[in-house]
Amino acid sequence: MRRDEIKTPALILDLDHLDRNIEIMTAWAKSAGVALRPHAKSHKSPDIARRLLKAGALGACCATIAEAEALAAAGITGLHITSPMTTTDMLARLHRLLARGADIMVVADDPRNVDALGKIALEAGRKLPVIVEIDVGTKRTGCVEIGDAVALAKSIAQNKALAFAGVQAYWGHLQQLMPFDERKARVALNMERMRKLIAALEGAGLPPRIITGSGTGTHWLDAQHEVFTELQAGSFVFLDSCYGPLPLSPDGNPFTTSLFVAAGVVTANRPDSVTVNAGFKALATDSGTPQPVRGIAQGASYRFMGDEHGVIDFDPGAPRPELGAVIELVTSHCDPTVNLHARYVVVRGDEVVDEWPILARGY
């Protein structure tokens, strides 16, 4: 089957571009002397996680317990859940993962969570590695003060079922900050805070073995400071339209788009627009509109028109897409777009070569 014959809407994954992005990132990380534990919240796929492991990744980060369950069931090792596990449901599911032998570590940012984590680890007969997270300006999760983080690390180290493994910091609010020099300066400020935290932990006799964080937008900048032992960047595998034009280093952006949403033309009775069958249910809406890139003339633009539909506008006189034609769009935010689909249609060039299930959706 050709890629313009597939059932729409569909999530298309270009294998050549995916493999190239993985090769570029893993080669760069090796040369920079930093490990990779890429975030699976972007792809939610054991197939992609295996490709990353084969290329040299340590494992995979997970934002939810559901992601960890799906990847562990597929045999993925080196899992790190980057969000606190606090509710009764989360803890019960984490206990089951530990009891089944999953290779996993978690984060904490509150001393009230320590006993609960220790209890499930003890019941599972496991020593659970715990990473202390510190807030670095996002005001989302993490210890607010360095002293709080040190106290939490001590509490973890004193629990016989837990092991203090290190620290986590993620400045998500800086990932797409422009101009580049402003992003660079803000990263440097946060790195100073990280150095103070590390020094405080060392002074308390708790040197962190793992220092984890970062993302696609700051991975190059973060590595220059030689603080992180591993990076969590994830969106580089796909490169959505927000990351696409973003300079990631002084040399620009080496990655290329591998993820597309295919939409079929369902109405073509207007001279300067067509309606396609991809709307809110097929495309993320939080970071702007997707960009039409294939099957239509350059310069076309997309408008959301409801749950199942979108309108693509083009200049008068531009080649007109036929009724039933397939138009491909680059999503503005890859992570939540992937979460809307059940599978990847995997292509090489114009040919469909496979389908990969997206098993780690939901919560």
C-alpha positions in Angstrom: 0.0 0.0 0.0 1.1 3.5 -0.8 1.0 6.2 1.9 -1.6 8.2 0.0 -3.9 5.2 0.0 -4.2 4.7 3.8 -7.3 5.0 5.9 -7.6 8.5 7.3 -7.1 10.1 9.7 -3.9 8.3 10.5 -0.6 8.9 12.2 2.2 8.3 9.7 5.7 7.6 10.9 8.6 8.0 8.4 11.1 5.3 9.4 14.0 6.7 7.5 13.7 10.1 9.3 13.0 8.4 12.7 16.2 6.3 12.4 18.2 9.3 11.3 17.0 11.4 14.3 17.9 8.5 16.7 21.3 8.1 15.1 22.1 11.8 15.3 21.0 12.1 18.9 22.8 9.0 20.2 26.0 9.9 18.3 25.9 13.4 19.7 25.3 12.1 23.3 28.3 9.7 23.0 30.5 12.5 21.8 29.3 14.8 24.6 29.9 12.2 27.2 26.3 12.1 28.5 23.9 9.2 28.7 20.4 9.2 27.2 17.2 8.0 28.8 14.7 9.4 26.2 11.2 10.3 27.3 8.6 7.8 26.1 5.7 10.3 26.7 6.5 11.5 23.2 6.2 8.2 21.4 4.4 5.8 23.8 5.7 2.9 21.8 7.7 -0.2 22.7 8.8 -0.5 19.1 10.4 3.0 19.3 11.8 2.4 22.8 13.5 -0.8 21.5 15.1 1.2 18.6 16.4 3.7 21.1 17.8 1.0 23.4 19.5 -0.7 20.5 21.1 2.6 19.5 22.6 3.0 23.0 19.9 4.6 25.3 20.0 3.6 29.0 16.2 3.0 29.1 13.1 5.1 28.9 11.5 7.9 30.9 7.7 7.6 31.6 5.4 10.4 32.5 2.6 8.1 33.7 2.2 4.7 35.4 0.4 3.5 32.2 3.5 4.2 30.1 5.6 2.3 32.6 3.2 -0.7 32.6 3.1 -0.9 28.8 6.9 -0.6 28.3 7.7 -3.0 31.2 5.3 -5.6 29.7 7.2 -5.3 26.4 10.5 -6.0 28.1 11.9 -2.5 28.1 14.4 -2.0 30.9 15.9 1.1 32.6 12.5 2.7 33.2 12.2 6.0 35.2 8.8 7.4 36.1 9.3 11.2 36.1 6.1 12.2 37.9 5.4 11.5 41.6 3.4 8.3 42.3 1.1 9.3 45.2 -2.5 8.1 44.8 -3.8 4.7 46.0 -4.1 3.6 42.4 -0.7 4.7 41.3 1.0 3.0 44.3 -0.9 -0.3 43.8 0.1 -0.4 40.1 3.7 0.4 41.0 3.7 -2.4 43.5 2.6 -4.8 40.8 5.4 -3.7 38.5 7.9 -4.2 41.3 6.5 -7.6 42.2 6.8 -8.6 38.6 10.5 -7.6 38.5 10.2 -4.4 36.4 13.5 -2.5 36.2 12.2 0.8 37.4 12.9 3.9 39.5 10.7 6.8 40.5 10.8 10.4 41.7 9.6 12.0 44.9 9.2 15.6 46.0 7.4 15.3 49.3 8.5 13.5 52.5 4.9 12.3 53.0 5.4 10.0 49.9 8.4 8.2 51.3 6.7 5.8 53.7 4.2 4.8 51.0 6.9 4.1 48.5 8.9 2.2 51.1 5.9 0.1 52.1 5.1 -1.1 48.5 8.8 -1.8 47.9 9.1 -3.8 51.1 6.0 -5.8 50.2 7.4 -6.6 46.8 10.7 -7.6 48.2 12.5 -5.0 46.2 14.9 -2.1 46.8 13.3 0.8 45.0 15.6 3.6 43.6 14.1 7.0 44.2 15.2 10.3 42.6 14.6 13.6 44.4 13.0 16.2 42.1 13.7 19.9 42.6 11.5 22.7 41.1 13.5 24.9 38.7 10.9 27.5 38.0 8.0 25.6 36.3 6.1 25.6 39.6 4.7 22.2 38.7 6.4 19.4 40.7 9.6 19.3 42.7 11.0 20.4 46.0 10.7 24.2 46.3 13.9 24.8 48.3 17.3 23.1 48.3 17.0 22.4 52.0 13.8 20.5 51.3 15.5 18.4 48.7 18.3 17.5 51.0 15.9 16.6 53.8 13.9 14.4 51.5 17.1 12.6 50.2 18.0 11.9 53.9 14.5 10.5 54.5 14.8 8.2 51.4 18.3 7.0 52.4 17.0 6.1 55.9 14.2 3.9 54.6 15.4 0.3 54.3 13.3 -0.5 51.3 14.4 2.6 49.3 17.7 3.8 47.8 18.4 7.5 47.2 19.5 7.4 43.5 20.0 11.1 42.6 18.2 14.2 41.5 15.9 15.3 38.7 15.4 18.8 37.3 13.3 19.6 34.2 13.0 23.2 32.9 10.1 22.6 30.6 9.3 26.3 30.4 12.7 27.0 28.7 12.5 24.3 26.0 11.2 26.5 23.3 12.2 29.9 24.7 13.5 32.4 22.1 15.8 34.0 21.3 18.4 31.3 21.7 20.7 33.5 23.8 17.9 34.0 26.3 17.4 30.3 26.5 21.1 29.9 27.0 21.2 32.4 29.8 18.2 31.0 31.7 19.7 27.5 31.5 22.9 28.8 33.0 21.0 30.2 35.9 19.3 26.9 36.6 22.5 25.1 36.3 23.9 27.2 39.1 21.0 26.1 41.3 21.7 22.5 40.4 25.3 22.9 41.4 24.3 24.3 44.8 21.9 21.3 45.3 24.6 18.8 44.4 27.1 20.5 46.8 24.5 20.5 49.6 23.8 16.7 49.0 27.5 16.0 49.0 27.9 17.9 52.2 25.2 15.8 53.8 27.0 12.6 52.7 24.5 11.9 49.9 26.3 12.4 46.6 23.8 11.9 43.8 24.7 9.0 41.5 22.2 10.1 38.8 21.5 13.7 37.8 18.7 13.6 35.2 16.6 16.0 33.3 16.7 18.2 30.1 14.6 18.1 26.9 14.9 18.4 23.2 15.0 22.2 23.3 17.9 22.5 25.8 19.8 19.2 25.4 22.8 20.8 23.7 22.9 23.8 26.2 22.5 21.5 29.2 25.3 19.2 28.1 27.7 22.2 27.9 27.5 22.6 31.7 28.5 18.9 32.4 26.1 18.7 35.3 23.5 16.1 34.1 24.7 12.5 33.9 21.7 11.7 31.6 19.3 13.5 29.4 15.5 12.9 29.0 14.9 14.5 25.6 12.1 12.8 23.7 10.5 15.0 21.0 13.6 14.8 18.8 12.4 11.5 17.5 9.5 13.3 15.7 10.2 17.0 15.6 6.8 18.7 15.6 6.2 22.1 14.1 7.1 24.0 17.3 10.5 22.3 17.5 11.1 22.2 13.8 12.3 25.8 13.3 13.9 26.1 16.7 17.7 26.4 16.9 18.9 23.8 19.3 22.6 24.8 19.2 24.6 27.6 17.5 24.6 25.3 14.5 20.8 25.2 14.2 18.7 22.1 14.3 20.0 18.7 13.0 16.7 16.8 13.3 14.0 16.3 10.6 10.3 15.7 10.9 9.3 12.0 11.0 5.7 12.2 12.2 2.7 13.3 10.1 -1.1 13.2 10.4 -2.8 12.0 7.2 -6.2 13.6 6.5 -8.6 12.8 3.6 -10.3 15.5 1.6 -14.0 15.1 2.2 -15.3 18.3 0.7 -13.8 20.2 -2.3 -16.5 22.5 -3.5 -14.9 25.9 -2.6 -12.4 27.6 -4.8 -9.8 28.4 -2.1 -10.2 25.7 0.5 -10.9 22.0 1.1 -12.3 20.2 4.2 -10.4 17.2 5.6 -11.4 14.6 8.1 -8.9 15.5 10.8 -10.0 17.8 13.6 -9.8 17.9 17.4 -9.9 14.1 17.7 -6.8 13.7 15.5 -4.5 16.7 16.3 -3.3 18.4 19.4 -4.7 21.9 19.9 -2.6 23.3 22.7 0.4 24.7 20.7 -1.2 26.2 17.6 -2.4 24.7 14.3 -0.8 21.9 12.3 1.1 22.7 9.0 0.0 21.1 5.7 3.2 19.8 4.1 2.3 17.1 1.6 -0.4 16.7 -1.0 -1.1 20.4 -1.3 0.7 23.5 -2.7 3.2 25.3 -0.5 1.8 28.1 1.6 -1.5 26.4 2.5 -2.8 26.7 6.1 -5.0 24.7 8.4 -8.0 25.7 10.5 -9.8 23.5 13.1 -13.4 23.1 12.3 -14.6 20.7 15.0 -14.1 17.2 16.3 -13.8 15.4 13.0 -12.9 18.2 10.5 -10.4 20.9 9.5 -10.3 23.3 6.7 -7.1 23.8 4.6 -7.0 27.2 2.9 -4.8 27.8 -0.2 -4.1 30.7 -2.5 -6.5 31.3 -5.4 -4.9 29.7 -8.5 -2.9 27.2 -6.5 -3.3 23.5 -7.6 -6.6 22.2 -6.1 -6.6 18.9 -4.2 -9.0 16.4 -5.5 -11.9 15.0 -3.6 -10.6 12.0 -1.7 -7.0 13.1 -1.8 -4.7 12.6 1.2 -3.0 15.6 2.7 -0.4 15.2 5.4 0.1 17.7 8.2 2.9 18.3 10.8 1.4 18.5 14.2 2.2 21.4 16.4 2.7 19.2 19.5 3.7 15.6 19.0 3.1 14.1 22.5 -0.7 14.8 22.8 -1.3 14.1 19.1 0.2 10.6 19.5 -2.0 10.0 22.5 -5.1 10.4 20.2 -4.1 7.5 17.9 -4.0 3.8 18.3 -1.2 3.0 15.9 1.6 4.3 13.7 1.4 3.6 10.0 5.1 3.1 9.3 6.4 4.2 5.9 9.6 4.2 3.9 9.3 6.8 1.2 5.9 6.4 -0.4 5.4 2.8 0.7 3.7 1.5 3.9 5.9 -1.1 5.5 4.4 -1.8 8.9 2.0 -0.8 11.7 3.1 -0.3 15.3 0.6 -0.1 18.1 0.7 2.8 20.5 0.4 0.8 23.7 1.3 3.4 26.3 -1.6 5.8 26.0 -3.9 7.0 28.8 -3.2 6.9 32.5 
